[in-house]
Amino acid sequence: MEAVKILEKEENLNWDYDEEADVLYISIGKPRKALGADIGDGAIVRYVEKTGEVVGLTLIGIKEKLLKEFRKR
């Protein structure tokens, strides 16, 4: 299995939410070019192919999913 680097703690965490598209973008450090791996349920992990370093996460439909979960309770 290939190595994947996931940081334990990163002080420079950036995020941006596109309310119209209902997409949350989370970047470790400054946003940069990366490949995306769809891990299901609207979650895409962004990583640097050469190093295997995870550099971000994109969550699609996050508000809709949260509201749906809140309604269940």
PyMOL Python script that loads the backbone (N, CA, C, O; Angstrom):
from pymol import cmd

cmd.read_pdbstr("""\
ATOM      1  N   MET A   1       0.834  -1.173   0.000  1.00  0.00           N
ATOM      2  CA  MET A   1       0.000   0.000   0.000  1.00  0.00           C
ATOM      3  C   MET A   1       0.885   1.246   0.000  1.00  0.00           C
ATOM      4  O   MET A   1       1.892   1.295   0.707  1.00  0.00           O
ATOM      5  N   GLU A   2       0.514   2.238  -0.784  1.00  0.00           N
ATOM      6  CA  GLU A   2       1.287   3.470  -0.864  1.00  0.00           C
ATOM      7  C   GLU A   2       1.070   4.328   0.374  1.00  0.00           C
ATOM      8  O   GLU A   2       0.019   4.272   1.011  1.00  0.00           O
ATOM      9  N   ALA A   3       2.085   5.123   0.702  1.00  0.00           N
ATOM     10  CA  ALA A   3       2.007   5.992   1.876  1.00  0.00           C
ATOM     11  C   ALA A   3       1.163   7.222   1.585  1.00  0.00           C
ATOM     12  O   ALA A   3       1.200   7.778   0.487  1.00  0.00           O
ATOM     13  N   VAL A   4       0.415   7.627   2.575  1.00  0.00           N
ATOM     14  CA  VAL A   4      -0.365   8.855   2.524  1.00  0.00           C
ATOM     15  C   VAL A   4       0.005   9.653   3.760  1.00  0.00           C
ATOM     16  O   VAL A   4      -0.031   9.132   4.875  1.00  0.00           O
ATOM     17  N   LYS A   5       0.361  10.914   3.566  1.00  0.00           N
ATOM     18  CA  LYS A   5       0.732  11.751   4.696  1.00  0.00           C
ATOM     19  C   LYS A   5      -0.474  12.557   5.148  1.00  0.00           C
ATOM     20  O   LYS A   5      -1.046  13.323   4.374  1.00  0.00           O
ATOM     21  N   ILE A   6      -0.853  12.380   6.400  1.00  0.00           N
ATOM     22  CA  ILE A   6      -1.933  13.151   6.996  1.00  0.00           C
ATOM     23  C   ILE A   6      -1.351  13.823   8.230  1.00  0.00           C
ATOM     24  O   ILE A   6      -0.855  13.156   9.138  1.00  0.00           O
ATOM     25  N   LEU A   7      -1.413  15.130   8.254  1.00  0.00           N
ATOM     26  CA  LEU A   7      -0.838  15.870   9.365  1.00  0.00           C
ATOM     27  C   LEU A   7      -1.672  15.706  10.625  1.00  0.00           C
ATOM     28  O   LEU A   7      -2.901  15.683  10.567  1.00  0.00           O
ATOM     29  N   GLU A   8      -0.999  15.592  11.762  1.00  0.00           N
ATOM     30  CA  GLU A   8      -1.717  15.470  13.027  1.00  0.00           C
ATOM     31  C   GLU A   8      -2.338  16.804  13.425  1.00  0.00           C
ATOM     32  O   GLU A   8      -3.462  16.842  13.926  1.00  0.00           O
ATOM     33  N   LYS A   9      -1.616  17.888  13.206  1.00  0.00           N
ATOM     34  CA  LYS A   9      -2.137  19.210  13.541  1.00  0.00           C
ATOM     35  C   LYS A   9      -1.501  20.221  12.599  1.00  0.00           C
ATOM     36  O   LYS A   9      -0.299  20.178  12.336  1.00  0.00           O
ATOM     37  N   GLU A  10      -2.307  21.106  12.111  1.00  0.00           N
ATOM     38  CA  GLU A  10      -1.817  22.133  11.206  1.00  0.00           C
ATOM     39  C   GLU A  10      -2.383  23.462  11.659  1.00  0.00           C
ATOM     40  O   GLU A  10      -3.598  23.643  11.743  1.00  0.00           O
ATOM     41  N   GLU A  11      -1.495  24.380  11.945  1.00  0.00           N
ATOM     42  CA  GLU A  11      -1.917  25.697  12.415  1.00  0.00           C
ATOM     43  C   GLU A  11      -2.539  26.528  11.300  1.00  0.00           C
ATOM     44  O   GLU A  11      -3.396  27.370  11.568  1.00  0.00           O
ATOM     45  N   ASN A  12      -2.130  26.312  10.079  1.00  0.00           N
ATOM     46  CA  ASN A  12      -2.557  27.144   8.964  1.00  0.00           C
ATOM     47  C   ASN A  12      -3.668  26.457   8.171  1.00  0.00           C
ATOM     48  O   ASN A  12      -3.460  26.030   7.036  1.00  0.00           O
ATOM     49  N   LEU A  13      -4.825  26.359   8.770  1.00  0.00           N
ATOM     50  CA  LEU A  13      -5.970  25.730   8.131  1.00  0.00           C
ATOM     51  C   LEU A  13      -6.862  26.831   7.555  1.00  0.00           C
ATOM     52  O   LEU A  13      -7.268  27.746   8.272  1.00  0.00           O
ATOM     53  N   ASN A  14      -7.162  26.739   6.271  1.00  0.00           N
ATOM     54  CA  ASN A  14      -7.992  27.732   5.601  1.00  0.00           C
ATOM     55  C   ASN A  14      -9.272  27.071   5.103  1.00  0.00           C
ATOM     56  O   ASN A  14      -9.280  25.894   4.744  1.00  0.00           O
ATOM     57  N   TRP A  15     -10.346  27.843   5.089  1.00  0.00           N
ATOM     58  CA  TRP A  15     -11.597  27.299   4.581  1.00  0.00           C
ATOM     59  C   TRP A  15     -12.375  28.397   3.875  1.00  0.00           C
ATOM     60  O   TRP A  15     -12.209  29.588   4.141  1.00  0.00           O
ATOM     61  N   ASP A  16     -13.226  27.952   2.971  1.00  0.00           N
ATOM     62  CA  ASP A  16     -14.099  28.859   2.237  1.00  0.00           C
ATOM     63  C   ASP A  16     -15.391  28.094   1.962  1.00  0.00           C
ATOM     64  O   ASP A  16     -15.368  26.924   1.580  1.00  0.00           O
ATOM     65  N   TYR A  17     -16.513  28.774   2.164  1.00  0.00           N
ATOM     66  CA  TYR A  17     -17.800  28.140   1.933  1.00  0.00           C
ATOM     67  C   TYR A  17     -18.507  28.871   0.804  1.00  0.00           C
ATOM     68  O   TYR A  17     -18.687  30.087   0.870  1.00  0.00           O
ATOM     69  N   ASP A  18     -18.909  28.146  -0.229  1.00  0.00           N
ATOM     70  CA  ASP A  18     -19.681  28.683  -1.339  1.00  0.00           C
ATOM     71  C   ASP A  18     -21.144  28.362  -1.051  1.00  0.00           C
ATOM     72  O   ASP A  18     -21.610  27.250  -1.296  1.00  0.00           O
ATOM     73  N   GLU A  19     -21.858  29.358  -0.527  1.00  0.00           N
ATOM     74  CA  GLU A  19     -23.239  29.131  -0.106  1.00  0.00           C
ATOM     75  C   GLU A  19     -24.149  28.775  -1.273  1.00  0.00           C
ATOM     76  O   GLU A  19     -25.026  27.922  -1.140  1.00  0.00           O
ATOM     77  N   GLU A  20     -23.946  29.418  -2.407  1.00  0.00           N
ATOM     78  CA  GLU A  20     -24.796  29.146  -3.571  1.00  0.00           C
ATOM     79  C   GLU A  20     -24.667  27.703  -4.037  1.00  0.00           C
ATOM     80  O   GLU A  20     -25.663  27.061  -4.369  1.00  0.00           O
ATOM     81  N   ALA A  21     -23.442  27.197  -4.061  1.00  0.00           N
ATOM     82  CA  ALA A  21     -23.204  25.821  -4.505  1.00  0.00           C
ATOM     83  C   ALA A  21     -23.275  24.818  -3.347  1.00  0.00           C
ATOM     84  O   ALA A  21     -23.307  23.609  -3.579  1.00  0.00           O
ATOM     85  N   ASP A  22     -23.300  25.311  -2.107  1.00  0.00           N
ATOM     86  CA  ASP A  22     -23.293  24.479  -0.906  1.00  0.00           C
ATOM     87  C   ASP A  22     -22.076  23.550  -0.901  1.00  0.00           C
ATOM     88  O   ASP A  22     -22.189  22.328  -0.811  1.00  0.00           O
ATOM     89  N   VAL A  23     -20.902  24.195  -1.003  1.00  0.00           N
ATOM     90  CA  VAL A  23     -19.640  23.453  -1.021  1.00  0.00           C
ATOM     91  C   VAL A  23     -18.677  24.106  -0.025  1.00  0.00           C
ATOM     92  O   VAL A  23     -18.472  25.319  -0.050  1.00  0.00           O
ATOM     93  N   LEU A  24     -18.093  23.287   0.850  1.00  0.00           N
ATOM     94  CA  LEU A  24     -17.101  23.742   1.812  1.00  0.00           C
ATOM     95  C   LEU A  24     -15.725  23.262   1.341  1.00  0.00           C
ATOM     96  O   LEU A  24     -15.504  22.070   1.124  1.00  0.00           O
ATOM     97  N   TYR A  25     -14.814  24.218   1.192  1.00  0.00           N
ATOM     98  CA  TYR A  25     -13.444  23.916   0.787  1.00  0.00           C
ATOM     99  C   TYR A  25     -12.536  24.119   1.995  1.00  0.00           C
ATOM    100  O   TYR A  25     -12.533  25.196   2.591  1.00  0.00           O
ATOM    101  N   ILE A  26     -11.780  23.112   2.358  1.00  0.00           N
ATOM    102  CA  ILE A  26     -10.835  23.199   3.472  1.00  0.00           C
ATOM    103  C   ILE A  26      -9.449  22.919   2.902  1.00  0.00           C
ATOM    104  O   ILE A  26      -9.234  21.914   2.225  1.00  0.00           O
ATOM    105  N   SER A  27      -8.502  23.832   3.188  1.00  0.00           N
ATOM    106  CA  SER A  27      -7.133  23.660   2.701  1.00  0.00           C
ATOM    107  C   SER A  27      -6.166  23.691   3.870  1.00  0.00           C
ATOM    108  O   SER A  27      -6.329  24.473   4.806  1.00  0.00           O
ATOM    109  N   ILE A  28      -5.167  22.840   3.807  1.00  0.00           N
ATOM    110  CA  ILE A  28      -4.081  22.855   4.775  1.00  0.00           C
ATOM    111  C   ILE A  28      -3.002  23.733   4.165  1.00  0.00           C
ATOM    112  O   ILE A  28      -2.400  23.380   3.150  1.00  0.00           O
ATOM    113  N   GLY A  29      -2.765  24.864   4.782  1.00  0.00           N
ATOM    114  CA  GLY A  29      -1.860  25.852   4.195  1.00  0.00           C
ATOM    115  C   GLY A  29      -2.588  26.589   3.087  1.00  0.00           C
ATOM    116  O   GLY A  29      -3.814  26.539   2.994  1.00  0.00           O
ATOM    117  N   LYS A  30      -1.831  27.267   2.258  1.00  0.00           N
ATOM    118  CA  LYS A  30      -2.431  27.989   1.136  1.00  0.00           C
ATOM    119  C   LYS A  30      -2.975  26.992   0.124  1.00  0.00           C
ATOM    120  O   LYS A  30      -2.350  25.963  -0.135  1.00  0.00           O
ATOM    121  N   PRO A  31      -4.147  27.294  -0.455  1.00  0.00           N
ATOM    122  CA  PRO A  31      -4.669  26.393  -1.499  1.00  0.00           C
ATOM    123  C   PRO A  31      -3.635  26.231  -2.621  1.00  0.00           C
ATOM    124  O   PRO A  31      -2.986  27.196  -3.023  1.00  0.00           O
ATOM    125  N   ARG A  32      -3.495  25.008  -3.116  1.00  0.00           N
ATOM    126  CA  ARG A  32      -2.526  24.736  -4.179  1.00  0.00           C
ATOM    127  C   ARG A  32      -3.054  23.642  -5.100  1.00  0.00           C
ATOM    128  O   ARG A  32      -4.048  22.977  -4.805  1.00  0.00           O
ATOM    129  N   LYS A  33      -2.364  23.477  -6.218  1.00  0.00           N
ATOM    130  CA  LYS A  33      -2.762  22.452  -7.173  1.00  0.00           C
ATOM    131  C   LYS A  33      -2.672  21.079  -6.524  1.00  0.00           C
ATOM    132  O   LYS A  33      -1.706  20.765  -5.828  1.00  0.00           O
ATOM    133  N   ALA A  34      -3.686  20.275  -6.761  1.00  0.00           N
ATOM    134  CA  ALA A  34      -3.712  18.931  -6.190  1.00  0.00           C
ATOM    135  C   ALA A  34      -4.704  18.081  -6.967  1.00  0.00           C
ATOM    136  O   ALA A  34      -5.574  18.597  -7.668  1.00  0.00           O
ATOM    137  N   LEU A  35      -4.559  16.794  -6.835  1.00  0.00           N
ATOM    138  CA  LEU A  35      -5.513  15.860  -7.412  1.00  0.00           C
ATOM    139  C   LEU A  35      -6.610  15.603  -6.389  1.00  0.00           C
ATOM    140  O   LEU A  35      -6.403  15.792  -5.191  1.00  0.00           O
ATOM    141  N   GLY A  36      -7.762  15.177  -6.857  1.00  0.00           N
ATOM    142  CA  GLY A  36      -8.865  14.883  -5.961  1.00  0.00           C
ATOM    143  C   GLY A  36      -9.247  13.422  -6.025  1.00  0.00           C
ATOM    144  O   GLY A  36      -9.268  12.814  -7.096  1.00  0.00           O
ATOM    145  N   ALA A  37      -9.548  12.864  -4.864  1.00  0.00           N
ATOM    146  CA  ALA A  37     -10.022  11.480  -4.778  1.00  0.00           C
ATOM    147  C   ALA A  37     -11.392  11.508  -4.120  1.00  0.00           C
ATOM    148  O   ALA A  37     -11.521  11.883  -2.954  1.00  0.00           O
ATOM    149  N   ASP A  38     -12.406  11.112  -4.861  1.00  0.00           N
ATOM    150  CA  ASP A  38     -13.769  11.077  -4.342  1.00  0.00           C
ATOM    151  C   ASP A  38     -13.878   9.896  -3.396  1.00  0.00           C
ATOM    152  O   ASP A  38     -13.752   8.745  -3.813  1.00  0.00           O
ATOM    153  N   ILE A  39     -14.115  10.184  -2.106  1.00  0.00           N
ATOM    154  CA  ILE A  39     -14.208   9.105  -1.129  1.00  0.00           C
ATOM    155  C   ILE A  39     -15.661   8.812  -0.752  1.00  0.00           C
ATOM    156  O   ILE A  39     -15.933   8.095   0.210  1.00  0.00           O
ATOM    157  N   GLY A  40     -16.576   9.372  -1.519  1.00  0.00           N
ATOM    158  CA  GLY A  40     -17.987   9.081  -1.336  1.00  0.00           C
ATOM    159  C   GLY A  40     -18.725  10.083  -0.477  1.00  0.00           C
ATOM    160  O   GLY A  40     -18.125  10.843   0.284  1.00  0.00           O
ATOM    161  N   ASP A  41     -20.027  10.070  -0.613  1.00  0.00           N
ATOM    162  CA  ASP A  41     -20.935  10.915   0.151  1.00  0.00           C
ATOM    163  C   ASP A  41     -20.586  12.400   0.055  1.00  0.00           C
ATOM    164  O   ASP A  41     -20.737  13.145   1.023  1.00  0.00           O
ATOM    165  N   GLY A  42     -20.125  12.818  -1.109  1.00  0.00           N
ATOM    166  CA  GLY A  42     -19.847  14.227  -1.343  1.00  0.00           C
ATOM    167  C   GLY A  42     -18.534  14.725  -0.778  1.00  0.00           C
ATOM    168  O   GLY A  42     -18.333  15.936  -0.682  1.00  0.00           O
ATOM    169  N   ALA A  43     -17.633  13.833  -0.403  1.00  0.00           N
ATOM    170  CA  ALA A  43     -16.336  14.225   0.151  1.00  0.00           C
ATOM    171  C   ALA A  43     -15.227  13.909  -0.846  1.00  0.00           C
ATOM    172  O   ALA A  43     -15.126  12.798  -1.366  1.00  0.00           O
ATOM    173  N   ILE A  44     -14.400  14.919  -1.094  1.00  0.00           N
ATOM    174  CA  ILE A  44     -13.268  14.756  -2.007  1.00  0.00           C
ATOM    175  C   ILE A  44     -12.003  15.145  -1.256  1.00  0.00           C
ATOM    176  O   ILE A  44     -11.891  16.268  -0.765  1.00  0.00           O
ATOM    177  N   VAL A  45     -11.052  14.223  -1.166  1.00  0.00           N
ATOM    178  CA  VAL A  45      -9.766  14.493  -0.531  1.00  0.00           C
ATOM    179  C   VAL A  45      -8.819  15.000  -1.613  1.00  0.00           C
ATOM    180  O   VAL A  45      -8.681  14.385  -2.670  1.00  0.00           O
ATOM    181  N   ARG A  46      -8.166  16.135  -1.334  1.00  0.00           N
ATOM    182  CA  ARG A  46      -7.207  16.702  -2.278  1.00  0.00           C
ATOM    183  C   ARG A  46      -5.796  16.361  -1.793  1.00  0.00           C
ATOM    184  O   ARG A  46      -5.472  16.525  -0.617  1.00  0.00           O
ATOM    185  N   TYR A  47      -4.965  15.885  -2.722  1.00  0.00           N
ATOM    186  CA  TYR A  47      -3.623  15.445  -2.341  1.00  0.00           C
ATOM    187  C   TYR A  47      -2.622  15.743  -3.457  1.00  0.00           C
ATOM    188  O   TYR A  47      -2.986  15.879  -4.626  1.00  0.00           O
ATOM    189  N   VAL A  48      -1.353  15.841  -3.063  1.00  0.00           N
ATOM    190  CA  VAL A  48      -0.259  16.038  -4.009  1.00  0.00           C
ATOM    191  C   VAL A  48       0.179  14.652  -4.475  1.00  0.00           C
ATOM    192  O   VAL A  48       0.610  13.826  -3.670  1.00  0.00           O
ATOM    193  N   GLU A  49       0.066  14.406  -5.763  1.00  0.00           N
ATOM    194  CA  GLU A  49       0.347  13.069  -6.287  1.00  0.00           C
ATOM    195  C   GLU A  49       1.775  12.619  -6.002  1.00  0.00           C
ATOM    196  O   GLU A  49       1.994  11.475  -5.604  1.00  0.00           O
ATOM    197  N   LYS A  50       2.732  13.490  -6.198  1.00  0.00           N
ATOM    198  CA  LYS A  50       4.145  13.127  -6.061  1.00  0.00           C
ATOM    199  C   LYS A  50       4.505  12.691  -4.638  1.00  0.00           C
ATOM    200  O   LYS A  50       5.284  11.756  -4.454  1.00  0.00           O
ATOM    201  N   THR A  51       3.939  13.367  -3.634  1.00  0.00           N
ATOM    202  CA  THR A  51       4.313  13.095  -2.245  1.00  0.00           C
ATOM    203  C   THR A  51       3.254  12.322  -1.460  1.00  0.00           C
ATOM    204  O   THR A  51       3.554  11.762  -0.406  1.00  0.00           O
ATOM    205  N   GLY A  52       2.024  12.287  -1.960  1.00  0.00           N
ATOM    206  CA  GLY A  52       0.936  11.644  -1.225  1.00  0.00           C
ATOM    207  C   GLY A  52       0.416  12.499  -0.077  1.00  0.00           C
ATOM    208  O   GLY A  52      -0.381  12.032   0.737  1.00  0.00           O
ATOM    209  N   GLU A  53       0.864  13.745  -0.011  1.00  0.00           N
ATOM    210  CA  GLU A  53       0.463  14.649   1.071  1.00  0.00           C
ATOM    211  C   GLU A  53      -0.973  15.134   0.879  1.00  0.00           C
ATOM    212  O   GLU A  53      -1.321  15.645  -0.185  1.00  0.00           O
ATOM    213  N   VAL A  54      -1.795  14.977   1.898  1.00  0.00           N
ATOM    214  CA  VAL A  54      -3.161  15.485   1.867  1.00  0.00           C
ATOM    215  C   VAL A  54      -3.093  16.988   2.113  1.00  0.00           C
ATOM    216  O   VAL A  54      -2.526  17.436   3.110  1.00  0.00           O
ATOM    217  N   VAL A  55      -3.681  17.771   1.189  1.00  0.00           N
ATOM    218  CA  VAL A  55      -3.608  19.223   1.287  1.00  0.00           C
ATOM    219  C   VAL A  55      -4.981  19.880   1.384  1.00  0.00           C
ATOM    220  O   VAL A  55      -5.075  21.103   1.492  1.00  0.00           O
ATOM    221  N   GLY A  56      -6.038  19.086   1.347  1.00  0.00           N
ATOM    222  CA  GLY A  56      -7.353  19.692   1.464  1.00  0.00           C
ATOM    223  C   GLY A  56      -8.477  18.692   1.400  1.00  0.00           C
ATOM    224  O   GLY A  56      -8.288  17.501   1.152  1.00  0.00           O
ATOM    225  N   LEU A  57      -9.663  19.233   1.637  1.00  0.00           N
ATOM    226  CA  LEU A  57     -10.884  18.439   1.638  1.00  0.00           C
ATOM    227  C   LEU A  57     -11.994  19.314   1.080  1.00  0.00           C
ATOM    228  O   LEU A  57     -12.121  20.479   1.457  1.00  0.00           O
ATOM    229  N   THR A  58     -12.792  18.761   0.192  1.00  0.00           N
ATOM    230  CA  THR A  58     -13.944  19.458  -0.366  1.00  0.00           C
ATOM    231  C   THR A  58     -15.187  18.675   0.040  1.00  0.00           C
ATOM    232  O   THR A  58     -15.274  17.469  -0.189  1.00  0.00           O
ATOM    233  N   LEU A  59     -16.146  19.369   0.645  1.00  0.00           N
ATOM    234  CA  LEU A  59     -17.390  18.733   1.090  1.00  0.00           C
ATOM    235  C   LEU A  59     -18.555  19.333   0.323  1.00  0.00           C
ATOM    236  O   LEU A  59     -18.866  20.514   0.474  1.00  0.00           O
ATOM    237  N   ILE A  60     -19.191  18.522  -0.493  1.00  0.00           N
ATOM    238  CA  ILE A  60     -20.286  18.963  -1.357  1.00  0.00           C
ATOM    239  C   ILE A  60     -21.617  18.685  -0.669  1.00  0.00           C
ATOM    240  O   ILE A  60     -21.844  17.589  -0.155  1.00  0.00           O
ATOM    241  N   GLY A  61     -22.498  19.689  -0.663  1.00  0.00           N
ATOM    242  CA  GLY A  61     -23.815  19.531  -0.074  1.00  0.00           C
ATOM    243  C   GLY A  61     -23.800  19.498   1.442  1.00  0.00           C
ATOM    244  O   GLY A  61     -24.678  18.886   2.051  1.00  0.00           O
ATOM    245  N   ILE A  62     -22.826  20.140   2.063  1.00  0.00           N
ATOM    246  CA  ILE A  62     -22.649  20.039   3.510  1.00  0.00           C
ATOM    247  C   ILE A  62     -23.820  20.637   4.282  1.00  0.00           C
ATOM    248  O   ILE A  62     -24.277  20.037   5.256  1.00  0.00           O
ATOM    249  N   LYS A  63     -24.312  21.794   3.876  1.00  0.00           N
ATOM    250  CA  LYS A  63     -25.430  22.416   4.590  1.00  0.00           C
ATOM    251  C   LYS A  63     -26.681  21.539   4.494  1.00  0.00           C
ATOM    252  O   LYS A  63     -27.377  21.319   5.486  1.00  0.00           O
ATOM    253  N   GLU A  64     -26.947  21.055   3.309  1.00  0.00           N
ATOM    254  CA  GLU A  64     -28.109  20.187   3.093  1.00  0.00           C
ATOM    255  C   GLU A  64     -28.027  18.934   3.974  1.00  0.00           C
ATOM    256  O   GLU A  64     -29.019  18.530   4.580  1.00  0.00           O
ATOM    257  N   LYS A  65     -26.856  18.332   4.040  1.00  0.00           N
ATOM    258  CA  LYS A  65     -26.670  17.118   4.843  1.00  0.00           C
ATOM    259  C   LYS A  65     -26.810  17.405   6.332  1.00  0.00           C
ATOM    260  O   LYS A  65     -27.402  16.611   7.063  1.00  0.00           O
ATOM    261  N   LEU A  66     -26.273  18.531   6.785  1.00  0.00           N
ATOM    262  CA  LEU A  66     -26.396  18.889   8.190  1.00  0.00           C
ATOM    263  C   LEU A  66     -27.850  19.150   8.570  1.00  0.00           C
ATOM    264  O   LEU A  66     -28.320  18.670   9.601  1.00  0.00           O
ATOM    265  N   LEU A  67     -28.555  19.903   7.747  1.00  0.00           N
ATOM    266  CA  LEU A  67     -29.961  20.179   8.020  1.00  0.00           C
ATOM    267  C   LEU A  67     -30.786  18.899   8.060  1.00  0.00           C
ATOM    268  O   LEU A  67     -31.661  18.745   8.912  1.00  0.00           O
ATOM    269  N   LYS A  68     -30.507  17.985   7.139  1.00  0.00           N
ATOM    270  CA  LYS A  68     -31.206  16.705   7.113  1.00  0.00           C
ATOM    271  C   LYS A  68     -30.938  15.926   8.406  1.00  0.00           C
ATOM    272  O   LYS A  68     -31.851  15.322   8.969  1.00  0.00           O
ATOM    273  N   GLU A  69     -29.702  15.939   8.868  1.00  0.00           N
ATOM    274  CA  GLU A  69     -29.346  15.245  10.101  1.00  0.00           C
ATOM    275  C   GLU A  69     -30.010  15.907  11.303  1.00  0.00           C
ATOM    276  O   GLU A  69     -30.493  15.212  12.197  1.00  0.00           O
ATOM    277  N   PHE A  70     -30.043  17.225  11.340  1.00  0.00           N
ATOM    278  CA  PHE A  70     -30.684  17.948  12.451  1.00  0.00           C
ATOM    279  C   PHE A  70     -32.178  17.653  12.519  1.00  0.00           C
ATOM    280  O   PHE A  70     -32.745  17.556  13.608  1.00  0.00           O
ATOM    281  N   ARG A  71     -32.807  17.511  11.378  1.00  0.00           N
ATOM    282  CA  ARG A  71     -34.258  17.227  11.337  1.00  0.00           C
ATOM    283  C   ARG A  71     -34.577  15.843  11.908  1.00  0.00           C
ATOM    284  O   ARG A  71     -35.667  15.621  12.436  1.00  0.00           O
ATOM    285  N   LYS A  72     -33.634  14.924  11.799  1.00  0.00           N
ATOM    286  CA  LYS A  72     -33.829  13.570  12.329  1.00  0.00           C
ATOM    287  C   LYS A  72     -33.907  13.587  13.856  1.00  0.00           C
ATOM    288  O   LYS A  72     -34.535  12.717  14.459  1.00  0.00           O
ATOM    289  N   ARG A  73     -33.281  14.559  14.465  1.00  0.00           N
ATOM    290  CA  ARG A  73     -33.179  14.591  15.946  1.00  0.00           C
ATOM    291  C   ARG A  73     -34.310  15.287  16.584  1.00  0.00           C
ATOM    292  O   ARG A  73     -34.359  15.391  17.809  1.00  0.00           O
TER     293      ARG A  73
END
""", "prot")
cmd.dss("prot")
cmd.show_as("cartoon", "prot")
cmd.util.cbc("prot")
cmd.orient("prot")
